[in-house]
Amino acid sequence: MNTAKYRFEGSEMNNKLLLGHPAGLFILFFTEMWERFSYYGMRALLVIFLISSLTDGGWAWSREDALSLYGTYTMLVYFTPIIGGILADRFLGYRNAVVIGALLMTLGHAAMAFDTPWALYVGIGLLIAGNGFFKPNITSIINGVYKNAQEKKDGAFTIFYMGVNAGAFLGIMLCGYVGETYGWHFGFGLAGIFMFFGMLQFYFAQSIFGNVGTKPSKVVDLSDAVASKDEKSYDDVPSNVQRDRYIVVGILAFFTIFFWAAFEQAGGSMTIFAKDYTNRVLEGSAANIFRISNTLLTVVPLMIITYVLISLFKITFKKYALSNLFLGISFAIIWIIVIIMLKNQFSEVSTEIPASWFGILNSFFIITFAPLFSKIWESKFNPPATVKFGTGLILLGLGFLVLAYGSASIPQGAKTASVSVIWLILAYLLHTLGELSLSPVGLSYVSKLVPGKMIAMMFGLWYIAVGMGNKIAGSMGGMIDEITTKYSMSTFFLIFTFVPIIAGVLVMSLTPLLKKLMHGVK
């Protein structure tokens, strides 16, 4: 624990460092972690639940209908943040908006625990509305904390992104396991429990941020007098310069659509590919290798996150004991479920890999590589935003090229197959490296290029681009049966190979132009 070299906004405790960043970043880290636990845990089950047969407890929907609902849901999840951002900017404040959003999402998950159509649609509606309040405003709090430490933002957002994916990792693994083993709606209910804990953890520790994220009508106290000069110089730029920076945000958002249209096949067509086209039943030595690998894959990241948790406790427990208590209970429950899951897997003669399990690979690779990327972005080797974006798109396309090669043996129009799981594993690795090159960097550049007073609304606009990509992902993923019947599974994946690679090369070619339009922002 060290005292901050930079002046981070918030209480004095927020200038105590953990991994080189203020303690408050890790309050947000764990809040976002539980929100992503709930979101990805529910998302991992949604499509599989809808297309599963009635005898397996599902609703026997067609793949096209299931992916259409999936695409609409994930699109609206990213469309509502513009409304939540405006309400927070003008009326609520970022912190109140985060609490309201978390409460609505808790109620949404609770509704989905019931096995009725109305409960599903009410639950999805509450999740969409809650996400609108939550998503843009938690990132806006980070912007406020780092307003006098702009050069630390890329690293901060990458660490925050590690929290995002820690939640996704645990949510997909545990909600997927509980849902596929004990019942779909038990999995949906588990997601709601941890969303509730995340809300309480944030609510009882939010004073660590001082005046950051309070209602706009509140007057900043005298302790912020020095900082206000820096903030003014940061926000007050000539109108033509700010116009150019908005253009950069728009261009980057446009290429973000291409990225998410392909990347979000993970929750749609790639999940279907895992369920129906891969060999997931393992016996003998293969089953033992999976059990050992899955144990390491589960326990090692959880130990790393637990270490961060204990380090945060050392800094904040004395003043924020109640927040830490809810966080500690959450992790105790997680460890209990993990131990039960691993014990059951080792007691079985053969092992069937859950179809939802592959989704944790993305999160695992992010937890593994996020610290490395954070260090690279803070080092001398820090390429321009366009190079990072282009690299991310190209790596994404290469991941689908691996799937196209791996599925070459699947007969035209086949509904099932038994392809090796190695191709999915390699694809997720490449997709993750691409995501780390693009997604957290995009959030960071929005916060750098946009005035502080507009930050939440602009994050909302950014997420609209992400939402458009998600809807396109659902629509294109729903064509999997049509394309594989007319052509082949390889052809389906090649579409997602060439489009991102071409987009990546194009955005890289715009480097000189966008560098000029940024007017010195790096």
C-alpha positions in Angstrom: 0.0 0.0 0.0 1.5 3.3 -1.1 0.5 7.0 -1.2 -0.5 8.2 -4.7 2.1 10.0 -6.8 -0.8 11.6 -8.7 -3.7 13.4 -7.1 -6.7 11.2 -7.6 -10.2 12.7 -6.8 -12.1 11.5 -3.8 -11.4 11.0 -0.1 -8.0 10.7 1.4 -8.3 7.0 1.5 -8.8 7.0 -2.3 -5.2 8.1 -2.6 -3.9 4.9 -1.0 -2.7 2.7 -3.9 -3.4 -0.9 -4.8 -1.5 -2.2 -7.8 -0.5 1.4 -8.6 -4.0 2.7 -8.7 -6.4 4.3 -6.1 -8.4 2.0 -3.8 -11.7 3.4 -5.2 -10.9 1.9 -8.6 -11.2 -1.5 -7.0 -14.5 -0.7 -5.3 -15.7 -0.1 -8.9 -13.8 -3.2 -10.0 -15.8 -5.5 -7.7 -19.1 -3.6 -8.3 -18.7 -4.1 -12.0 -17.5 -7.7 -11.5 -20.8 -8.7 -9.8 -22.9 -6.8 -12.4 -21.0 -8.7 -15.2 -21.4 -11.9 -13.2 -25.1 -11.5 -13.4 -25.2 -10.3 -17.0 -22.9 -13.0 -18.5 -24.2 -15.7 -16.2 -27.8 -15.1 -17.5 -26.5 -14.6 -21.1 -24.6 -17.9 -21.1 -27.9 -19.8 -20.4 -30.4 -17.8 -22.4 -29.8 -19.2 -25.9 -29.1 -22.8 -24.7 -32.2 -22.7 -22.5 -34.5 -21.4 -25.3 -33.3 -24.0 -27.9 -33.2 -27.0 -25.5 -36.0 -29.5 -25.8 -39.0 -29.6 -23.5 -37.8 -32.8 -22.0 -34.5 -31.0 -21.0 -36.5 -28.2 -19.4 -36.0 -25.8 -22.3 -38.6 -24.1 -24.5 -37.7 -25.8 -27.8 -37.4 -22.5 -29.8 -35.7 -22.5 -33.2 -32.2 -21.3 -33.4 -33.3 -18.3 -35.5 -35.9 -17.2 -33.0 -33.6 -17.7 -30.0 -30.8 -15.7 -31.6 -33.3 -13.0 -32.7 -34.3 -12.5 -29.0 -30.7 -12.7 -27.9 -29.7 -10.0 -30.5 -32.6 -7.7 -29.5 -31.8 -8.1 -25.8 -28.1 -7.4 -26.2 -28.8 -4.5 -28.5 -31.2 -2.8 -26.0 -28.8 -3.4 -23.2 -26.4 -1.1 -25.0 -29.1 1.4 -26.3 -30.5 2.4 -22.9 -27.2 3.8 -21.4 -27.7 7.0 -23.4 -30.9 7.6 -21.4 -29.2 6.6 -18.1 -26.2 8.8 -19.0 -28.4 11.9 -19.6 -30.4 11.4 -16.5 -27.2 11.0 -14.4 -25.6 14.0 -16.0 -28.5 16.3 -15.4 -30.4 15.0 -12.4 -29.3 11.9 -10.5 -25.6 11.9 -10.3 -23.5 8.9 -11.3 -23.5 7.1 -8.0 -27.3 7.2 -7.5 -27.7 6.0 -11.1 -25.4 3.0 -10.4 -27.5 2.0 -7.3 -30.8 2.4 -9.1 -29.5 0.3 -12.1 -28.2 -2.4 -9.8 -31.6 -2.6 -8.0 -33.5 -2.9 -11.2 -31.2 -5.6 -12.5 -31.6 -7.5 -9.2 -35.3 -7.5 -9.7 -34.9 -8.6 -13.3 -32.9 -11.6 -12.4 -35.4 -12.5 -9.7 -38.2 -12.5 -12.2 -36.3 -14.8 -14.5 -36.1 -17.4 -11.8 -39.7 -18.2 -12.6 -40.4 -20.6 -15.5 -43.1 -18.5 -17.3 -43.0 -16.4 -20.5 -44.2 -13.3 -18.7 -41.4 -13.7 -16.1 -38.8 -14.0 -18.9 -40.0 -10.8 -20.7 -40.4 -8.8 -17.5 -37.0 -9.9 -16.3 -35.3 -9.0 -19.6 -37.1 -5.6 -19.6 -35.8 -4.8 -16.0 -32.3 -6.0 -17.0 -32.3 -3.7 -20.0 -33.6 -0.7 -18.0 -31.2 -1.3 -15.1 -28.2 -1.6 -17.4 -29.1 1.8 -18.8 -28.6 3.4 -15.5 -25.6 1.3 -14.5 -23.3 0.9 -17.4 -22.4 4.5 -18.5 -22.2 5.9 -15.0 -19.8 3.5 -13.4 -17.3 4.3 -16.1 -18.0 8.0 -15.6 -17.0 7.7 -12.0 -13.6 6.4 -13.1 -13.3 9.4 -15.4 -13.9 11.7 -12.4 -11.4 9.9 -10.2 -8.7 10.2 -12.9 -9.4 13.7 -14.2 -6.0 14.9 -13.0 -4.2 11.7 -14.0 -5.0 11.4 -17.6 -1.9 9.3 -18.5 -3.0 6.6 -16.1 -6.4 6.1 -17.7 -5.5 3.4 -20.3 -4.0 1.3 -17.5 -7.0 2.0 -15.2 -9.6 1.0 -17.8 -7.6 -2.1 -18.5 -7.6 -3.1 -14.9 -11.3 -2.2 -14.7 -11.8 -4.4 -17.7 -10.1 -7.2 -15.8 -12.9 -6.8 -13.2 -15.5 -6.9 -16.0 -14.1 -10.2 -17.2 -13.6 -11.7 -13.7 -17.3 -11.3 -13.3 -18.0 -12.8 -16.7 -15.7 -15.7 -16.0 -17.3 -16.6 -12.7 -20.9 -15.9 -13.9 -20.6 -18.1 -17.0 -18.8 -20.9 -15.1 -21.1 -21.0 -12.1 -24.5 -19.9 -13.5 -23.8 -22.2 -16.5 -22.9 -25.1 -14.2 -25.9 -24.6 -11.8 -28.3 -24.0 -14.7 -27.2 -27.0 -16.9 -26.9 -29.3 -13.8 -29.7 -28.4 -11.4 -32.2 -26.4 -13.6 -32.1 -23.4 -15.9 -33.9 -21.1 -13.5 -31.7 -21.9 -10.6 -28.9 -20.5 -12.8 -30.9 -17.4 -13.5 -31.6 -16.9 -9.8 -28.0 -17.3 -8.9 -27.2 -14.3 -11.2 -29.6 -12.1 -9.2 -28.1 -13.0 -5.8 -24.7 -11.7 -6.8 -26.1 -8.6 -8.5 -27.8 -7.8 -5.1 -24.5 -8.2 -3.2 -22.7 -6.0 -5.8 -25.2 -3.2 -5.2 -24.8 -3.4 -1.4 -21.0 -3.5 -1.7 -21.0 -0.3 -3.8 -23.7 1.5 -1.7 -21.9 1.2 1.6 -18.4 2.3 0.2 -19.4 5.1 -2.2 -18.2 7.9 0.1 -14.6 6.9 -0.8 -15.2 8.9 -4.0 -15.8 12.2 -2.2 -17.7 14.5 -4.5 -17.1 12.4 -7.6 -20.4 11.2 -9.0 -22.7 13.1 -6.7 -25.9 14.9 -7.9 -25.0 17.7 -10.3 -26.8 20.3 -8.1 -24.4 19.7 -5.2 -21.7 22.3 -4.8 -18.1 21.1 -4.9 -16.4 21.8 -1.6 -13.2 23.8 -1.0 -11.0 20.7 -1.2 -11.6 20.6 -4.9 -10.6 24.2 -5.5 -7.2 23.4 -6.9 -8.5 20.5 -9.0 -11.2 22.8 -10.5 -8.5 24.8 -12.4 -7.2 21.6 -14.0 -10.6 20.4 -14.9 -11.5 23.7 -16.5 -8.3 23.6 -18.6 -9.2 20.0 -19.6 -12.8 20.8 -20.6 -12.4 24.3 -22.1 -10.9 23.7 -25.5 -11.7 25.7 -28.7 -14.9 24.6 -30.4 -13.1 23.5 -33.6 -10.8 21.3 -31.6 -13.6 19.7 -29.7 -15.5 19.2 -33.0 -12.6 17.3 -34.4 -12.4 15.1 -31.3 -16.0 14.3 -31.6 -15.4 13.2 -35.2 -12.7 10.8 -33.9 -15.1 9.3 -31.4 -17.6 8.8 -34.2 -15.1 7.1 -36.4 -13.9 4.8 -33.7 -17.5 4.0 -32.7 -18.2 3.1 -36.4 -15.4 0.5 -36.4 -16.6 -0.8 -33.0 -19.8 -1.9 -34.7 -17.8 -4.3 -36.9 -15.9 -5.7 -34.0 -19.0 -6.5 -31.8 -21.0 -7.8 -34.8 -18.4 -10.6 -35.0 -17.2 -10.8 -31.4 -20.7 -11.4 -30.0 -21.1 -14.6 -31.9 -19.7 -15.9 -28.7 -23.1 -15.9 -27.0 -24.9 -17.0 -30.2 -23.6 -19.1 -33.0 -20.4 -20.1 -31.2 -22.5 -21.3 -28.3 -24.6 -23.3 -30.7 -21.4 -24.6 -32.4 -20.1 -25.7 -28.9 -23.4 -27.4 -28.1 -24.1 -29.3 -31.3 -20.9 -29.5 -33.3 -18.1 -30.3 -30.8 -17.1 -33.4 -29.0 -17.8 -32.5 -25.4 -18.0 -36.0 -23.8 -14.7 -37.0 -22.4 -13.6 -40.3 -20.9 -10.4 -41.8 -19.4 -7.3 -39.8 -19.6 -9.0 -37.1 -21.7 -11.6 -36.6 -18.9 -8.8 -36.4 -16.3 -6.9 -33.8 -18.3 -10.0 -31.7 -18.5 -10.7 -32.0 -14.8 -7.2 -31.0 -13.9 -7.2 -28.2 -16.4 -10.6 -26.9 -15.4 -9.5 -27.0 -11.7 -6.5 -24.9 -12.5 -8.5 -22.7 -14.8 -11.0 -22.1 -12.0 -9.0 -21.9 -8.9 -5.9 -19.9 -10.1 -7.9 -16.8 -11.3 -10.2 -17.0 -8.3 -7.1 -17.0 -6.0 -5.7 -14.0 -7.9 -9.0 -12.1 -7.5 -9.2 -13.2 -3.8 -5.7 -11.7 -3.3 -6.9 -8.4 -4.8 -10.0 -8.6 -2.4 -7.8 -9.1 0.7 -5.5 -6.3 -0.4 -8.5 -4.0 -0.7 -9.7 -5.1 2.7 -6.4 -4.1 4.3 -7.0 -0.5 3.0 -10.7 0.0 3.4 -12.1 -2.5 6.0 -11.7 -0.1 9.0 -13.9 2.6 7.4 -16.1 0.5 5.0 -16.6 -2.6 7.1 -20.2 -3.3 5.9 -19.2 -3.0 2.2 -16.3 -5.4 2.8 -18.6 -7.8 4.7 -21.0 -8.2 1.8 -18.0 -8.6 -0.6 -16.5 -11.2 1.7 -19.8 -13.2 2.0 -20.0 -13.1 -1.8 -16.6 -14.7 -2.2 -17.3 -17.2 0.5 -20.4 -18.4 -1.5 -18.3 -18.5 -4.7 -15.7 -20.7 -3.1 -18.3 -23.1 -1.8 -20.0 -23.5 -5.2 -16.6 -24.0 -6.9 -15.6 -26.7 -4.4 -18.9 -28.5 -4.9 -18.6 -28.3 -8.7 -15.1 -29.6 -8.8 -15.8 -32.4 -6.3 -18.7 -33.6 -8.5 -16.6 -33.5 -11.6 -13.9 -35.6 -10.1 -16.4 -38.2 -8.8 -17.9 -38.9 -12.3 -16.7 -41.7 -14.5 -17.0 -39.6 -17.7 -17.2 -35.8 -18.0 -19.4 -33.8 -20.4 -18.1 -30.3 -20.8 -21.0 -27.9 -20.4 -21.7 -26.0 -23.6 -21.7 -22.7 -21.6 -18.2 -23.6 -20.3 -16.3 -22.3 -23.4 -17.5 -18.8 -22.6 -15.2 -18.6 -19.6 -12.2 -18.9 -21.9 -12.6 -15.3 -23.0 -12.7 -14.1 -19.4 -9.8 -16.3 -18.3 -7.6 -15.1 -21.1 -8.5 -11.5 -20.2 -7.7 -12.0 -16.6 -4.4 -13.6 -17.7 -3.4 -11.0 -20.3 -5.0 -7.7 -19.0 -2.1 -6.8 -16.7 0.4 -7.3 -19.6 -1.6 -5.0 -21.9 -2.0 -2.5 -19.1 1.8 -2.3 -18.8 2.3 -2.1 -22.5 -0.1 0.9 -22.8 1.7 2.6 -20.0 5.2 2.0 -21.5 7.1 3.7 -24.3 5.6 1.2 -26.7 2.1 2.7 -26.8 0.7 2.7 -30.4 -2.0 5.1 -31.6 -5.7 4.3 -31.0 -6.2 3.4 -34.7 -3.3 0.8 -34.6 -4.8 -0.7 -31.4 -8.2 -0.9 -33.0 -6.9 -2.4 -36.2 -4.9 -5.0 -34.4 -8.0 -5.9 -32.4 -10.1 -6.4 -35.5 -7.5 -8.4 -37.3 -7.0 -10.7 -34.4 -10.7 -11.2 -34.2 -10.9 -12.2 -37.8 -8.0 -14.7 -37.4 -9.9 -16.3 -34.6 -12.8 -17.0 -37.0 -10.3 -18.3 -39.5 -9.3 -20.9 -37.0 -13.0 -21.9 -36.6 -13.4 -22.0 -40.4 -10.5 -24.4 -40.7 -11.6 -26.5 -37.8 -15.2 -26.9 -39.2 -14.0 -27.8 -42.7 -14.9 -31.5 -42.1 -18.5 -30.8 -41.1 -20.8 -32.0 -44.0 -23.0 -29.4 -45.7 -26.2 -28.8 -43.8 -25.3 -31.1 -40.9 -27.2 -30.3 -37.6 -24.7 -32.1 -35.4 -21.0 -33.0 -35.6 -18.1 -34.0 -33.3 -15.3 -31.5 -34.0 -12.3 -31.2 -31.6 -12.8 -28.5 -28.9 -9.2 -27.2 -29.6 -10.5 -25.0 -32.4 -12.9 -23.2 -30.1 -10.2 -22.7 -27.5 -7.8 -21.2 -30.0 -10.5 -18.9 -31.4 -11.4 -17.6 -28.0 -7.7 -16.9 -27.3 -7.3 -14.8 -30.5 -10.7 -13.1 -29.9 -9.6 -12.1 -26.4 -6.3 -10.6 -27.5 -8.3 -8.6 -30.1 -10.8 -7.5 -27.4 -8.0 -6.3 -25.1 -6.5 -4.3 -28.0 -9.8 -2.5 -28.8 -12.6 -2.5 -26.1 -10.9 -1.0 -23.0 -8.9 1.4 -25.2 -12.1 2.6 -26.8 -13.6 3.5 -23.4 -10.3 5.3 -22.4 -10.2 7.4 -25.6 -13.9 8.4 -25.2 -13.0 9.7 -21.7 -10.0 11.6 -23.1 -11.6 13.1 -26.1 -14.9 14.3 -24.6 -15.4 17.1 -22.1 -16.1 16.0 -18.5 -19.6 17.5 -18.5 -20.6 15.4 -21.5 -18.9 12.2 -20.5 -21.8 10.0 -19.4 -23.9 10.9 -22.4 -21.0 10.2 -24.8 -20.4 6.8 -23.1 -24.1 6.2 -23.8 -23.6 7.1 -27.5 -20.6 4.8 -27.6 -22.7 1.9 -26.2 -25.3 2.5 -28.9 -22.6 1.6 -31.4 -21.8 -1.5 -29.3 -25.6 -2.3 -29.3 -25.9 -2.0 -33.0 -23.0 -4.5 -33.3 -24.8 -6.8 -30.9 -28.1 -6.7 -32.9 -26.2 -7.4 -36.2 -24.5 -10.3 -34.4 -27.8 -11.8 -33.5 -29.3 -11.3 -37.0 -26.2 -12.8 -38.7 -25.8 -15.6 -36.2 -29.5 -16.5 -36.8 -28.5 -17.3 -40.4 -26.3 -20.2 -39.3 -28.7 -22.8 -40.5 -29.4 -21.1 -43.8 -25.7 -20.6 -44.7 -24.6 -24.0 -43.5 -27.4 -25.7 -45.6 -26.6 -23.7 -48.8 -22.9 -23.7 -48.4 -21.0 -24.9 -45.3 -20.1 -24.2 -41.7 -16.7 -23.0 -42.9 -18.3 -20.5 -45.2 -20.4 -19.1 -42.2 -17.2 -18.5 -40.2 -15.3 -17.1 -43.2 -17.8 -14.2 -43.3 -16.7 -13.2 -39.8 -13.0 -13.7 -40.9 -12.9 -11.3 -43.8 -15.1 -8.4 -42.6 -13.2 -7.7 -39.4 -9.8 -8.0 -41.1 -10.8 -5.6 -43.9 -12.2 -3.2 -41.3 -8.9 -3.5 -39.3 -6.7 -2.6 -42.3 -9.0 0.3 -43.1 -8.9 1.9 -39.6 -5.1 1.5 -39.5 -4.9 3.4 -42.8 -6.7 6.4 -41.1 -3.9 6.8 -38.5 -2.4 10.1 -39.8 -5.9 11.7 -40.2 -7.2 10.7 -36.8 -3.9 11.7 -35.1 -4.4 15.2 -36.5 -8.0 15.3 -35.5 -7.1 14.4 -31.9 -5.1 17.6 -31.4 -2.5 16.1 -29.1 -4.5 13.5 -27.2 -2.6 10.3 -26.9 
